[in-house]
């Protein structure tokens, strides 16, 4: 690859390290492959959801055209750690000398590092809807100490049950019910009857049973699902019309002038917003305006995340923080967290050209694969 090549549509990024010719396959929902060679990476435009036939066909054609146009014969193929992603299955079938599985949130952090030319360890704050964790649970509120060669999960949001699995992603009140069940005990049913009218009585009993037993209800530390829960409890979204719908409504409702926040708990390296839930319920019952409550939720998440970063700096020493993952498409959260971290002396890096969500993870995969050596 050299400067004379006419690159196809997408994004060219100079990597802070060189490595073997790499094809990085990205994720599934916003599939965007990336090719890298000689310290440069080219991230293609997203083609869509690989669960859809037409998007999968476009994806295969995009990979072929990308490698052909750039003259790359990939010897290493990088892919998401999730074993059932279509992009993972594509990677397994692609002819290559080596295949590297990259954990989803490590790829998010590495993508932001690569965009800014960072090397060495950073605190990677990766907040999104979901990503496959090595422990078999659904991650999504992650604090990593990471470089390109590897990562360690140094902290995370407190996990909650996902009642009915993917059904809870489409129905935010279900995640709100799970939050209530974990933090309010026997009062959860009455609170849900008041604040989650979209869940009728019989269904509420069934879902509480799933949460209690864990049946069809995997654990998730997802920040995206927590935003869904808050949105539902404030009466802003009962059912998802499109990806990120509940969180978008929550941000849109928030008063940017509000400066108040709620308590949170930080036990070891687990960040719990259980105390914030109690404050939300008390203040909603007292008639505090929804825009104020929505803003206080954002402020609280930013304050909690900054506090955990501070604790990790004391223990792990990195002073640089990278923020990535789809939740950071939220302008309020990104701005307030950046402001709080900067005031504490952190160097903060956010995605600028590279998408913060899944359309950017292939760049992180390529950077991790490039660091793996020849």
HELIX and SHEET records of a PDB file:
HELIX    1   1 UNK A   53  UNK A   70  1                                  18    
HELIX    2   2 UNK A   86  UNK A   93  1                                   8    
HELIX    3   3 UNK A  104  UNK A  115  1                                  12    
HELIX    4   4 UNK A  167  UNK A  170  1                                   4    
HELIX    5   5 UNK A  172  UNK A  184  1                                  13    
HELIX    6   6 UNK A  185  UNK A  187  5                                   3    
HELIX    7   7 UNK A  188  UNK A  195  1                                   8    
HELIX    8   8 UNK A  201  UNK A  213  1                                  13    
HELIX    9   9 UNK A  223  UNK A  233  1                                  11    
HELIX   10  10 UNK A  245  UNK A  253  1                                   9    
HELIX   11  11 UNK A  274  UNK A  285  1                                  12    
HELIX   12  12 UNK A  290  UNK A  316  1                                  27    
HELIX   13  13 UNK A  326  UNK A  329  5                                   4    
HELIX   14  14 UNK A  331  UNK A  343  1                                  13    
HELIX   15  15 UNK A  358  UNK A  360  5                                   3    
HELIX   16  16 UNK A  361  UNK A  370  1                                  10    
SHEET    1   A 6 UNK A  10  UNK A  14  0                                        
SHEET    2   A 6 UNK A  40  UNK A  44 -1                                        
SHEET    3   A 6 UNK A  34  UNK A  37 -1                                        
SHEET    4   A 6 UNK A  22  UNK A  24 -1                                        
SHEET    5   A 6 UNK A  76  UNK A  80  1                                        
SHEET    6   A 6 UNK A  98  UNK A 102  1                                        
SHEET    1   B 7 UNK A 265  UNK A 267  0                                        
SHEET    2   B 7 UNK A 270  UNK A 272 -1                                        
SHEET    3   B 7 UNK A 151  UNK A 157  1                                        
SHEET    4   B 7 UNK A 138  UNK A 146 -1                                        
SHEET    5   B 7 UNK A 122  UNK A 132 -1                                        
SHEET    6   B 7 UNK A 320  UNK A 324  1                                        
SHEET    7   B 7 UNK A 347  UNK A 350  1                                        
SHEET    1   C 2 UNK A 160  UNK A 161  0                                        
SHEET    2   C 2 UNK A 219  UNK A 220 -1                                        
END                                                                             
